[in-house]
Every structure is written in C-alpha cells, then in structure tokens.
C-alpha cells in the first residue's frame, strides 16, 4: 500500500504555533521533506518542526529552484517529484514541511500540483501565516469593520504594488528585503508609512520589530520580513 503525502504548514517561526493536526501528521511521517534554496544550508521549516520529530525519522533535503524559472526548466522539480513518489510507492508516509500556510505563497503549491497528476493520497494541513502571527505578536489589528485588505508580495512589479496601495485600507507586504527602501518610499507616498510595523523572522530567535520604518532605510533585511500598515 502506498504511503500518504502530507503538506504541513509549520507557521512563521514559533514551534508552539503548529496546530495539533500538524504535530500528529509529523509524528505519522516516516520521511520528512525539508525544502531549501540553492544558496542556503539547512531548512527553517525543519528547525521549527524539530521538537516534534520522532527518533530515527528520515530527513530528505530537496532543493527547489526559484519559481520564476520553473516554466523554463522543470528538471529539478520533476526529480524531486520522482523521489517523493518512490518513497510513497515504498509505503512510507511523507511529510513536506513549509513555512506559514501551505497554500499561501508556498513552494508546496507547485509540489501539490505535480502530485495531483499521480494516483496518491495528499493531505494538506494549514498553518499560521506570518502576518496573522505578527498582528497578534505586536497587538496590531489587521482588518476590522469594513476594511479592505491587500496582501502584496514586495517582489511584485512596482506598478502592481502601487495599484494595490491606492485602493486598500489596510496592507500586508511580504518578502520585504531586496527592495525595502523602494517599498518604504511607496508607503510614504500613499500615506501608509506612519502606521506601519515591520517584523523580520517572526517567532524565531533573530526576530526584529521595527515601528519607524522610514528611519531604517538602507538597512539590510532578511527575506522573512513582513510589513503591516493602515491609512492614518
């Protein structure tokens, strides 16, 4: 009998934010897939889940190229899929760990679509997205009443970001790192900077909270940086 494939959201950083369902799935797994990038060693998602790993569990690191190049060269993705399928066909339960929520700006979405083409059982377990954890962590209501919320990846084209900023009442900006200064300038231009709070690596030991974002232009930020803001 084939194993079950679990897609597990481990939240933004604090291991205590994993759901009971996620913890049960991790303990059911025979193999953990820990996604990583080509440039970095280790896996943040694995670090978060480590308190719940059973002794002797097999850990497989898989490198997933950036999604922008996926359509041009899917060889690495197909190789990862083949490895996962071989484990499932061997009767092993396989858990894929992902930061935040599996269906929210996650590498897991592409893995899920690849496996959906196969005759395997897939169970996806939601996780706490970073912006929800940050709102509770710093006492910042994300939306209330009739507020319209825009969730924007800072990696999007400038024109797309500006369109969203011009219509939203409240804003979540994710992946604020390479172009942080440009993003802050856009928030200033749209009267969205004074109420902003930026949190980097939420729930992790290196967590950083910045409330006066305009005073921190020029400072390097981690990829896991999120801004919450609203109109004055």
Number of C-alpha atoms within 10 A of each C-alpha: 8 16 20 22 26 24 28 30 29 31 29 28 26 17 19 13 18 22 18 10 13 24 17 11 22 26 16 17 22 21 22 21 23 20 21 20 14 10 7 8 10 12 18 19 24 22 15 23 23 12 11 15 18 13 7 8 13 13 15 15 16 20 17 17 18 10 12 8 9 14 8 8 11 14 12 14 18 13 12 19 16 14 14 24 21 14 18 21 15 12 14 20 22 27 27 25 29 30 27 26 23 25 20 16 13 15 19 22 13 14 18 20 10 15 17 12 8 9 9 15 14 16 14 19 18 21 24 20 20 24 23 17 19 25 16 11 13 11 9 16 14 19 14 9 5 7 12 13 19 16 16 19 16 23 16 10 9 12 9 12 20 15 10 15 25 13 13 16 18 22 24 23 20 21 20 25 19 14 14 21 18 14 22 21 16 17 25 15 13 14 16 22 24 16 17 24 20 21 25 23 21 23 21 15 9 9 14 15 18 14 16 14 21 16 10 14 14 10 9 12 18 16 13 18 23 25 26 25 23 23 16 10
